[in-house]
Amino acid sequence: MRFAPILALVATTLAAEKGFNYGATFSDGTIKHQADFEGEFNSAKNMVGNSFPSARLYTMIQGDTNGVIEAIPAAISTKTTLLLGLWASGGVDGFNAEVQHLADAVNQYGTAFTDLVVGISVGSEDVYRTTDLGIASNAGPGVAPNDLVNYVNQVKSAISGTGLSGKPVGHVDTYNTWTNTSYTAGLTAAVDFIGVDAYPYYESSKVTNGIENAQSIFWDDWNAVVAIAQGKPLWLTETGWPVEGPTVGQAVASVDNAARYYSEVGCQLFAANINTWWFTLQDQQPVAPAGGVIFAVTGPGLPPPTTPLYDLSCQ
Ligand SMILES: *[C@@H]1O[C@H](CO)[C@@H](O)[C@H](O)[C@H]1NC(C)=O
């Protein structure tokens, strides 16, 4: 008797991505190099209480050499998975350069690189910066959704037939930009995933955005995007609560409130197996960022200290 192959539907418990966001420069504008990224990625992995072995990037370009960003070899040497970012608000020439550097990375590093890539984000908050809210906050140049659709399709054809073929191509924007459906429904239709940035700390227009309401505000934001997602998966690309900074509405920056927000929102995201890139490992190295708002889960120092400012363990 011949046994048919058993095609049991084994429930896969593939762990979701858990990581931080990584800019290309330190807070004083100094450009990071491979050893800097390696220090950050190793500290993120080895944080006391929790491990964050994934990195979201904002650009493919190394600012000083114009080569591939040195976060890529650092991710390879530290086995850090990658949500790549292609900066999209630098005009058509700037975006073409991002796509060229993506191709260069595939050619230079091959499968050691492509195996680590979990997705590619075309831009970061570009549409928000074209809205009344973005203009009012002087957020800088942005990109209209229809132009981003063209960029998304450009990236999909650039990676087809390469080691990145089939990797999800998406876009990251603020939750209330995604829910502005008369503006962004076409972009939602074009992406493979929706990257959601949501910060109850900044939502001073809400009745009260104090820490005691932050968890429910966050999930209201999230569920509003789920409702317009056209079935696309949502990835949490940025959230966090500052340890230092001005009071915004009723939101008070403090280590205690950052700890509470992390334990209430971060730990729920992890438990729900949602891909999460927290904001952030360290943003005050070597000085507080512009505006004086510090979201870091750890103190200054290079490499970043692995002892966090508050408990990251989700117990
Ligand atoms: C929604 O989109 C319009 C453009 O169609 C823009 O003017 C407006 O500022 C957007 N609102 C928000 C909350 O993003």
The ligand as an SDF file (V2000), in Angstrom:
LIG
                    3D

 14 14  0  0  0  0  0  0  0  0999 V2000
   -6.4580   64.5590    3.6550 C   0  0  0  0  0  0  0  0  0  0  0  0
   -6.1060   64.7380    2.3020 O   0  0  0  0  0  0  0  0  0  0  0  0
   -6.2630   66.0620    1.8000 C   0  0  0  0  0  0  0  0  0  0  0  0
   -5.8910   66.0330    0.3260 C   0  0  0  0  0  0  0  0  0  0  0  0
   -6.8620   65.3120   -0.4020 O   0  0  0  0  0  0  0  0  0  0  0  0
   -5.3960   67.0130    2.5750 C   0  0  0  0  0  0  0  0  0  0  0  0
   -5.6010   68.3310    2.1140 O   0  0  0  0  0  0  0  0  0  0  0  0
   -5.7080   66.9140    4.0480 C   0  0  0  0  0  0  0  0  0  0  0  0
   -4.8140   67.7280    4.7580 O   0  0  0  0  0  0  0  0  0  0  0  0
   -5.5920   65.4860    4.5210 C   0  0  0  0  0  0  0  0  0  0  0  0
   -5.9610   65.3450    5.9260 N   0  0  0  0  0  0  0  0  0  0  0  0
   -5.2100   64.6440    6.7940 C   0  0  0  0  0  0  0  0  0  0  0  0
   -5.7550   64.5630    8.2040 C   0  0  0  0  0  0  0  0  0  0  0  0
   -4.2010   64.0610    6.4960 O   0  0  0  0  0  0  0  0  0  0  0  0
  1  2  1  0
  1 10  1  0
  2  3  1  0
  3  4  1  0
  3  6  1  0
  4  5  1  0
  6  7  1  0
  6  8  1  0
  8  9  1  0
  8 10  1  0
 10 11  1  0
 11 12  1  0
 12 13  1  0
 12 14  2  0
M  END
$$$$
